Amino acid sequence: MDPAKRTVSLYAGDAKDRLEFVAALPADLTEALVRHVEGRADHEPIFRKREFNPPHAARRLDLDLKAVGIPKRTFGGKLDFHALRTTHINLGIELRFDVKTAQTLARHKTPDLTMNTYARANAERL
């Protein structure tokens, strides 16, 4: 698939900063989404509001964790929606993303927010 077509758009009304954003998607995720929509009519939405409602994503995560028996709080910390952002940023850092790339993917206005709020030192490297 053409890399230029492997994107997802976030509409301004659904974004935290109220700005439209287009994000690149990895090839394997794109292929999984293509399989998900195979056989659907062109007019049938891929995701419906009931499937994903951005203002309620944190609540949905809480319900999903409870349903599968994963505790929200442990000795290691708290698992919530922002923990997913922290993981996303730190995986990028582990993959050797430069600061600007990590900042852009996190949609942060400053590298300070990305590196000093979300980034974590690798305990094994310390």
C-alpha positions as CSV (number, residue, x, y, z in Angstrom):
1,M,0.0,0.0,0.0
2,D,1.2,3.5,-0.8
3,P,2.7,5.1,2.4
4,A,0.9,8.3,1.6
5,K,-2.4,6.5,2.0
6,R,-1.5,5.0,5.4
7,T,-2.8,7.8,7.5
8,V,-5.7,8.6,9.9
9,S,-7.2,12.0,10.3
10,L,-8.3,13.4,13.6
11,Y,-11.0,16.1,13.2
12,A,-10.5,19.3,15.0
13,G,-13.7,18.8,17.1
14,D,-12.3,15.5,18.4
15,A,-8.8,16.8,19.2
16,K,-7.6,18.0,22.6
17,D,-6.1,21.2,21.1
18,R,-9.0,21.6,18.6
19,L,-6.7,21.3,15.6
20,E,-7.1,18.8,12.8
21,F,-4.2,16.3,12.6
22,V,-3.2,13.7,10.1
23,A,-1.0,10.9,11.5
24,A,0.9,8.2,9.6
25,L,0.1,4.6,10.4
26,P,2.4,1.6,10.4
27,A,2.0,-0.8,7.5
28,D,0.9,-3.7,9.8
29,L,-1.8,-1.6,11.4
30,T,-3.0,-0.4,8.1
31,E,-3.2,-3.9,6.8
32,A,-5.2,-5.0,9.9
33,L,-7.6,-2.1,9.4
34,V,-8.1,-3.0,5.7
35,R,-9.0,-6.5,6.7
36,H,-11.4,-5.1,9.3
37,V,-13.4,-3.2,6.7
38,E,-13.3,-5.8,3.9
39,G,-16.8,-6.5,2.6
40,R,-18.4,-3.4,4.1
41,A,-20.5,-1.2,1.8
42,D,-18.9,2.1,0.8
43,H,-21.5,4.1,2.7
44,E,-21.1,2.0,5.9
45,P,-18.9,3.7,8.5
46,I,-15.8,1.9,9.6
47,F,-16.2,3.1,13.2
48,R,-19.4,4.3,14.7
49,K,-19.6,6.8,17.6
50,R,-20.6,3.9,19.9
51,E,-17.4,2.1,19.0
52,F,-15.1,5.0,19.6
53,N,-16.1,8.3,21.2
54,P,-12.9,10.4,21.9
55,P,-14.3,12.2,25.0
56,H,-15.1,8.9,26.6
57,A,-11.9,7.0,25.6
58,A,-10.5,7.1,29.1
59,R,-13.8,5.6,30.6
60,R,-13.8,2.9,27.9
61,L,-10.2,1.9,28.9
62,D,-11.3,1.7,32.5
63,L,-14.2,-0.6,31.6
64,D,-12.1,-2.8,29.4
65,L,-9.4,-3.2,32.1
66,K,-12.1,-4.1,34.6
67,A,-13.7,-6.6,32.2
68,V,-10.4,-8.5,31.7
69,G,-9.3,-8.3,35.3
70,I,-6.3,-6.0,34.9
71,P,-6.0,-3.7,38.0
72,K,-5.8,0.0,37.4
73,R,-3.4,0.6,40.3
74,T,-0.5,-1.5,41.2
75,F,2.8,-1.1,43.1
76,G,4.3,-0.2,39.7
77,G,2.0,2.7,39.1
78,K,-1.4,3.6,37.6
79,L,-2.7,2.4,34.2
80,D,-4.9,5.0,32.6
81,F,-5.3,6.8,29.3
82,H,-2.2,9.0,29.8
83,A,-0.1,5.9,30.7
84,L,-0.7,4.9,27.1
85,R,0.7,8.2,25.9
86,T,3.7,7.7,28.2
87,T,4.3,4.3,26.7
88,H,3.9,5.6,23.2
89,I,6.5,8.3,23.7
90,N,8.9,6.0,25.5
91,L,8.7,3.3,22.8
92,G,9.6,5.9,20.3
93,I,12.6,7.0,22.4
94,E,13.7,3.3,22.7
95,L,13.4,3.1,18.9
96,R,15.8,6.1,18.8
97,F,13.3,8.7,17.6
98,D,14.8,12.2,17.8
99,V,13.2,14.6,20.2
100,K,11.3,16.5,17.5
101,T,9.8,13.3,16.1
102,A,8.7,12.2,19.6
103,Q,7.2,15.7,20.3
104,T,5.4,15.7,16.9
105,L,3.9,12.2,17.4
106,A,2.8,13.2,20.9
107,R,1.3,16.4,19.5
108,H,3.0,18.5,22.2
109,K,3.7,22.2,21.7
110,T,7.2,22.0,23.3
111,P,9.9,19.4,23.5
112,D,10.1,20.2,27.3
113,L,6.6,18.7,27.8
114,T,7.5,15.5,25.9
115,M,10.9,15.0,27.5
116,N,10.3,16.2,31.0
117,T,6.8,15.1,31.7
118,Y,6.3,11.9,29.6
119,A,9.8,10.5,28.8
120,R,11.3,8.1,31.3
121,A,14.9,7.1,31.9
122,N,15.6,3.4,31.0
123,A,16.4,1.7,34.3
124,E,18.6,-0.9,32.6
125,R,20.8,1.8,31.0
126,L,21.1,3.6,34.3
